[in-house]
Amino acid sequence: MPYLCRVAPNGPYLMEDVHRAGGVPAMLGELHRAGLLHREVRAVHAGSLDEWLAAWDVRGAAPSREAIELFHAAPGGVRSSAAFSQSARWESLDLDAATGCVRDTAHAHSPDAGLAVLRGNLAPDGAVVKSAGVPDGLRVFTGPAVVTESQEEAAKAILSGRLSPGDVLVIRYEGPRGGPGMQEMLYPTAYLKGRGLAASCAVVTDGRFSGGSSGLSIGHVSPEAAAGGPLALVRTRQVSAKGPWWERQSTMRRGNHRCRRPGAEVPEEGVT
């Protein structure tokens, strides 16, 4: 899928700009006009996708009056806890499909979507990277691993200066079983940015990231470490993650996997 909209922190636009441009219906409408959607599916709001987009895509041939009214709503700039307490409106909608907030497929930021599914010998069942947030300088990356067993240990490693430019921070036992739960890996990426390392280090984890993450942050590594995945076998300074990141492979050989697996230790779960 093409990359049609760049929203902060990976672009200049905010959610109010996305709304002014027609929101999700406008994005789906551009994909629809390019023949990239399955038209036979049903919509929650209507009997068919065609019917819903015809009414709510403000860039379509005949959007409904309700859609035009809705997407003219603008932020009031006044703090309030009361819903519908202001009536600010945009003077016009952002319908610029070439350089506006939501672009058409002919003017997409890139032909690929904002997410990519990776496979490698650390993630035989896959991993996910937000490719839209990866700077060009990190699309090929090589570095030694610094292994941590939790988000908290990773945060301490960053703040104590254990990481150097070029390192790959491995955060394991943060998946659904290992966490347990799968908390968001918010602090490590924020701390890397604060320490000036976001553009020179990579993160690999079986945990998850939020939409606000940036840099070379690879999450959802599967199988997770607590389920016996290869990520559990990585040792500090022993493994390099080599790019390009969309074909990421570590230098750990399969033979090392087999000989070390019996000695792999799973930390005790800290449940409170």
C-alpha positions as CSV (number, residue, x, y, z in Angstrom):
1,M,0.0,0.0,0.0
2,P,1.3,3.5,-0.8
3,Y,2.2,5.9,2.0
4,L,-0.3,8.8,1.6
5,C,-0.2,10.8,4.9
6,R,2.7,11.8,7.2
7,V,1.6,12.7,10.7
8,A,3.7,13.8,13.6
9,P,6.2,12.7,14.9
10,N,7.1,11.5,11.3
11,G,5.7,14.4,9.4
12,P,4.5,18.0,9.7
13,Y,0.8,17.4,10.1
14,L,-1.4,16.9,13.2
15,M,-4.6,15.0,13.6
16,E,-6.7,18.2,13.1
17,D,-5.0,18.5,9.7
18,V,-6.0,14.9,8.9
19,H,-9.6,15.8,9.8
20,R,-9.6,18.9,7.6
21,A,-8.4,16.7,4.7
22,G,-11.3,14.3,5.1
23,G,-9.9,11.9,7.7
24,V,-9.8,8.1,7.2
25,P,-12.6,8.1,4.5
26,A,-10.4,10.4,2.3
27,M,-7.5,8.0,2.6
28,L,-9.7,5.0,1.8
29,G,-11.2,6.9,-1.0
30,E,-7.8,7.5,-2.6
31,L,-6.9,3.9,-2.2
32,H,-10.3,3.0,-3.6
33,R,-9.9,5.1,-6.7
34,A,-6.5,3.5,-7.3
35,G,-8.1,0.0,-7.2
36,L,-6.3,-1.1,-4.1
37,L,-9.3,-2.0,-1.9
38,H,-11.5,-5.1,-1.8
39,R,-14.9,-3.6,-2.9
40,E,-17.0,-6.6,-2.0
41,V,-16.5,-6.2,1.8
42,R,-19.3,-4.8,4.0
43,A,-19.0,-1.6,6.1
44,V,-20.1,-1.2,9.7
45,H,-21.8,2.1,8.7
46,A,-23.4,0.9,5.5
47,G,-24.3,-2.1,3.4
48,S,-21.1,-1.8,1.3
49,L,-17.8,-0.1,1.1
50,D,-18.9,1.7,-2.1
51,E,-22.0,3.0,-0.4
52,W,-20.1,4.3,2.7
53,L,-17.3,6.0,0.7
54,A,-19.8,7.6,-1.7
55,A,-21.4,9.4,1.3
56,W,-18.3,10.2,3.5
57,D,-15.3,10.7,1.1
58,V,-15.2,14.5,0.8
59,R,-13.0,14.0,-2.3
60,G,-15.6,11.8,-4.0
61,A,-18.1,12.9,-6.7
62,A,-21.0,13.6,-4.4
63,P,-20.2,13.5,-0.7
64,S,-23.1,13.9,1.8
65,R,-23.9,17.2,3.5
66,E,-23.2,15.5,6.8
67,A,-19.7,14.7,5.7
68,I,-19.0,18.2,4.5
69,E,-20.3,19.6,7.8
70,L,-18.3,17.1,9.9
71,F,-14.9,17.7,8.3
72,H,-15.2,21.5,8.4
73,A,-15.1,21.2,12.2
74,A,-11.9,22.9,13.5
75,P,-10.1,22.9,16.9
76,G,-11.4,25.7,19.1
77,G,-8.1,26.4,20.8
78,V,-9.9,26.6,24.1
79,R,-9.4,24.1,26.9
80,S,-12.6,22.5,27.9
81,S,-13.9,19.3,29.4
82,A,-17.4,19.7,27.9
83,A,-18.1,18.0,24.6
84,F,-19.5,20.1,21.7
85,S,-18.8,23.3,23.7
86,Q,-17.3,25.3,20.7
87,S,-18.2,25.8,17.1
88,A,-14.9,26.7,15.3
89,R,-14.9,25.8,11.6
90,W,-12.3,25.6,8.8
91,E,-13.0,28.1,6.1
92,S,-12.2,25.4,3.5
93,L,-11.2,21.7,3.4
94,D,-7.8,20.5,2.4
95,L,-8.5,18.8,-0.9
96,D,-5.0,19.1,-2.3
97,A,-4.2,15.5,-3.4
98,A,-0.7,16.5,-4.7
99,T,0.9,18.3,-1.8
100,G,-1.7,18.4,1.0
101,C,-2.1,16.4,4.2
102,V,-3.7,13.3,2.4
103,R,-2.2,12.6,-1.0
104,D,-3.5,10.5,-3.8
105,T,-1.5,7.4,-4.9
106,A,0.1,9.3,-7.8
107,H,1.7,11.7,-5.4
108,A,2.3,9.3,-2.5
109,H,5.3,9.9,-0.2
110,S,6.5,6.4,-1.1
111,P,5.0,3.4,-2.9
112,D,5.2,1.3,0.3
113,A,3.1,1.4,3.4
114,G,4.2,2.8,6.8
115,L,4.6,-0.7,8.2
116,A,6.7,-3.6,7.0
117,V,6.8,-7.3,8.2
118,L,10.3,-8.6,8.5
119,R,11.7,-12.1,8.7
120,G,15.1,-13.4,9.7
121,N,16.8,-15.9,11.9
122,L,16.0,-13.8,15.0
123,A,12.3,-13.6,13.9
124,P,11.4,-16.8,11.9
125,D,7.7,-16.1,12.4
126,G,8.1,-12.4,11.6
127,A,8.6,-9.0,13.2
128,V,7.2,-5.5,12.5
129,V,8.9,-2.2,11.8
130,K,7.3,1.2,11.2
131,S,9.2,1.9,8.0
132,A,7.7,5.3,7.8
133,G,9.7,6.3,10.8
134,V,13.0,4.9,9.7
135,P,15.4,7.6,8.5
136,D,17.2,6.9,5.2
137,G,20.5,6.7,7.1
138,L,19.3,3.7,9.1
139,R,17.9,1.6,6.3
140,V,21.1,-0.4,6.3
141,F,22.4,-1.1,9.8
142,T,25.1,-3.2,11.3
143,G,26.0,-3.3,15.0
144,P,26.7,-5.4,18.1
145,A,23.9,-6.3,20.4
146,V,23.4,-4.9,23.9
147,V,20.9,-7.4,25.5
148,T,18.4,-6.5,28.2
149,E,15.7,-8.6,29.9
150,S,13.0,-6.0,30.3
151,Q,12.0,-2.4,29.4
152,E,13.1,-1.3,32.8
153,E,16.6,-2.7,32.3
154,A,16.8,-1.3,28.8
155,A,15.9,2.2,30.2
156,K,18.7,1.9,32.8
157,A,21.2,0.7,30.1
158,I,20.5,3.8,28.1
159,L,20.5,6.3,30.9
160,S,23.7,4.8,32.4
161,G,25.6,5.1,29.2
162,R,25.9,1.4,28.3
163,L,24.9,2.1,24.8
164,S,27.1,3.6,22.1
165,P,26.4,4.8,18.6
166,G,26.1,1.8,16.4
167,D,24.7,-0.6,19.0
168,V,21.6,-2.7,18.6
169,L,19.5,-2.6,21.8
170,V,17.8,-6.0,22.3
171,I,14.8,-5.9,24.8
172,R,13.4,-9.4,25.4
173,Y,10.8,-11.0,27.6
174,E,8.3,-8.2,26.9
175,G,5.9,-10.2,24.7
176,P,2.4,-11.4,25.7
177,R,3.8,-14.3,27.7
178,G,7.1,-12.8,28.8
179,G,5.9,-9.4,30.0
180,P,3.4,-10.7,30.8
181,G,1.0,-8.6,28.9
182,M,3.0,-6.7,26.3
183,Q,3.5,-3.2,27.6
184,E,4.4,-0.4,25.2
185,M,8.1,0.1,24.7
186,L,7.8,3.9,25.2
187,Y,10.6,4.7,27.5
188,P,13.6,3.2,25.6
189,T,12.8,5.0,22.3
190,A,12.2,8.3,24.2
191,Y,15.4,7.9,26.1
192,L,17.4,7.1,23.0
193,K,16.1,10.3,21.4
194,G,16.9,12.3,24.5
195,R,20.4,11.0,24.6
196,G,21.0,11.7,20.9
197,L,21.2,8.1,20.0
198,A,17.9,7.6,18.0
199,A,19.6,8.2,14.7
200,S,22.6,5.9,15.4
201,C,21.1,2.9,17.3
202,A,18.6,0.2,16.5
203,V,16.0,-1.5,18.8
204,V,14.9,-5.1,18.5
205,T,12.2,-6.4,20.9
206,D,9.5,-9.0,21.3
207,G,7.4,-6.2,22.8
208,R,5.4,-3.6,21.0
209,F,5.7,0.1,20.1
210,S,3.1,2.8,19.8
211,G,2.4,5.0,16.9
212,G,4.7,7.7,18.4
213,S,7.8,5.6,18.0
214,S,10.5,6.6,15.4
215,G,13.9,5.4,14.3
216,L,14.9,1.8,13.6
217,S,12.6,0.2,16.1
218,I,11.7,-3.5,15.3
219,G,9.0,-5.0,17.5
220,H,6.7,-8.0,17.8
221,V,9.6,-10.4,17.2
222,S,8.1,-13.8,16.9
223,P,8.3,-16.4,18.5
224,E,8.9,-14.3,21.6
225,A,11.8,-15.1,23.9
226,A,9.5,-16.5,26.6
227,A,8.1,-19.0,24.1
228,G,11.6,-20.3,23.2
229,G,12.2,-17.9,20.3
230,P,15.8,-17.3,19.0
231,L,15.8,-13.9,20.6
232,A,16.3,-15.7,24.0
233,L,19.6,-17.0,22.8
234,V,21.3,-13.7,21.9
235,R,24.1,-12.6,24.2
236,T,25.5,-9.1,24.6
237,R,28.2,-8.2,22.0
238,Q,27.8,-11.5,20.3
239,V,25.3,-10.8,17.6
240,S,25.1,-8.2,14.9
241,A,21.9,-7.1,13.2
242,K,22.7,-6.6,9.6
243,G,20.6,-4.7,7.0
244,P,19.0,-3.8,4.8
245,W,16.4,-3.8,7.6
246,W,13.6,-5.3,5.5
247,E,15.8,-8.4,5.0
248,R,17.3,-8.3,8.5
249,Q,19.5,-11.2,9.5
250,S,21.7,-11.7,12.5
251,T,25.2,-13.2,12.2
252,M,24.2,-15.9,14.7
253,R,24.5,-19.3,13.0
254,R,21.9,-22.0,13.3
255,G,24.5,-24.3,14.9
256,N,24.9,-21.8,17.8
257,H,21.2,-21.9,18.3
258,R,21.1,-25.6,18.8
259,C,24.2,-25.9,21.0
260,R,23.1,-23.0,23.4
261,R,19.3,-23.8,23.5
262,P,19.6,-26.3,26.4
263,G,21.3,-23.6,28.6
264,A,18.9,-20.8,27.8
265,E,17.4,-19.4,30.9
266,V,14.0,-17.8,31.2
267,P,13.8,-15.1,34.0
268,E,11.1,-15.5,36.7
269,E,8.0,-13.6,35.9
270,G,7.5,-10.6,38.1
271,V,3.7,-10.6,38.6
272,T,2.2,-8.1,41.1
